[in-house]
């Protein structure tokens, strides 16, 4: 009975992970600018890959493989947003600005008390 529950949970995780991968890939193709596409890539890395790894962990049971999959998942969980932030910061420093950005820097009276 527990095997059936783990199979169902793993296929739900696989399906949701595949859904996020497809939505992120469509977003990377259809979104208008670099910043929106970067958001789509972040969805693929974080949500899609994590759910696929979760489904694989459910399929493997309680073995050393599960421990390895959890460690890979933790690595992706912490490094994927960091990598996305680094790419976004490098693009911003290089002069690529988001569409519709009205002003970039705070004015003098928004900086706080003197």
Phi and psi in degrees as a GROMACS rama.xvg file:
@    title "Ramachandran Plot"
@    xaxis  label "Phi"
@    yaxis  label "Psi"
@TYPE xy
-69.0966  -30.6124  UNK-2
-64.43  -39.0857  UNK-3
-64.8636  -41.8073  UNK-4
-64.5552  -40.5295  UNK-5
-67.2181  -37.5215  UNK-6
-63.8656  -43.7768  UNK-7
-64.7581  -44.4634  UNK-8
-63.3313  -39.5783  UNK-9
-68.2173  -39.4423  UNK-10
-71.3611  -30.2462  UNK-11
-65.8757  -43.3469  UNK-12
-64.9417  -41.643  UNK-13
-60.6881  -44.0734  UNK-14
-65.4069  -45.0484  UNK-15
-65.4779  -39.6665  UNK-16
-62.9546  -43.3105  UNK-17
-63.2189  -38.3215  UNK-18
-61.7032  -46.3082  UNK-19
-65.0386  -36.4813  UNK-20
-63.8119  -42.8548  UNK-21
-67.9177  -44.5462  UNK-22
-63.054  -41.9051  UNK-23
-64.7855  -39.5464  UNK-24
-67.0068  -41.2017  UNK-25
-63.8787  -39.7377  UNK-26
-62.575  -38.5792  UNK-27
-67.0279  -28.3467  UNK-28
-85.3772  -34.0813  UNK-29
-104.271  -18.5971  UNK-30
-72.0992  151.783  UNK-31
-77.6098  -33.2799  UNK-32
-132.254  175.985  UNK-33
-59.0394  -41.5957  UNK-34
-67.7616  -40.7981  UNK-35
-67.5258  -39.7804  UNK-36
-66.0722  -34.8416  UNK-37
-64.1937  -35.0666  UNK-38
-63.8092  -42.4158  UNK-39
-61.6306  -39.8587  UNK-40
-65.8583  -35.8284  UNK-41
-65.6468  -35.6876  UNK-42
-64.9219  -42.5491  UNK-43
-60.7803  -48.4837  UNK-44
-64.5473  -49.769  UNK-45
-81.1078  -62.8721  UNK-46
-73.3777  -48.5588  UNK-47
-63.8297  -51.5082  UNK-48
-66.1219  -38.6185  UNK-49
-64.1306  -41.5837  UNK-50
-69.5041  -36.6073  UNK-51
-63.2497  -43.6922  UNK-52
-63.9839  -36.6465  UNK-53
-64.2368  -42.8643  UNK-54
-62.2157  -39.3824  UNK-55
-65.9309  -36.9931  UNK-56
-66.4785  -38.9858  UNK-57
-63.8633  -37.9806  UNK-58
-70.2937  -32.4065  UNK-59
-80.9634  -15.7836  UNK-60
78.2592  -161.075  UNK-61
-94.0758  83.3985  UNK-62
-132.837  -177.918  UNK-63
-65.684  -28.3022  UNK-64
-61.8168  -39.1465  UNK-65
-63.0175  -40.9679  UNK-66
-61.9338  -43.3229  UNK-67
-63.7037  -41.4189  UNK-68
-65.1666  -37.7412  UNK-69
-65.9157  -41.4151  UNK-70
-64.6403  -40.4507  UNK-71
-63.3692  -41.4126  UNK-72
-62.7216  -41.8341  UNK-73
-64.4111  -40.5413  UNK-74
-60.6485  -46.5283  UNK-75
-65.1241  -37.4966  UNK-76
-62.3523  -36.4104  UNK-77
-91.1463  -32.3507  UNK-78
-88.746  -26.6798  UNK-79
-65.0758  -50.404  UNK-80
-64.4498  -32.7365  UNK-81
-66.0346  -42.8596  UNK-82
-65.4562  -40.865  UNK-83
-63.2589  -40.7065  UNK-84
-65.0912  -39.7856  UNK-85
-64.2913  -41.5255  UNK-86
-65.4962  -42.9526  UNK-87
-64.7987  -41.5769  UNK-88
-64.8107  -41.8533  UNK-89
-64.3757  -39.6528  UNK-90
-67.3651  -38.0254  UNK-91
-67.5873  -42.2592  UNK-92
-65.9587  -33.8163  UNK-93
-72.5777  -8.99247  UNK-94
108.571  2.48064  UNK-95
-80.4106  118.34  UNK-96
-109.885  147.561  UNK-97
-63.9286  151.094  UNK-98
-66.0227  138.099  UNK-99
79.5529  10.2564  UNK-100
-73.8349  118.403  UNK-101
-82.0833  -51.8297  UNK-102
-138.06  152.914  UNK-103
-103.644  -35.1841  UNK-104
-120.506  151.042  UNK-105
-68.3757  148.385  UNK-106
-77.0575  173.035  UNK-107
-62.8903  -37.9801  UNK-108
-81.5127  -2.63409  UNK-109
-97.2727  -3.88287  UNK-110
-77.4705  -11.8956  UNK-111
113.168  -170.402  UNK-112
-71.6868  150.751  UNK-113
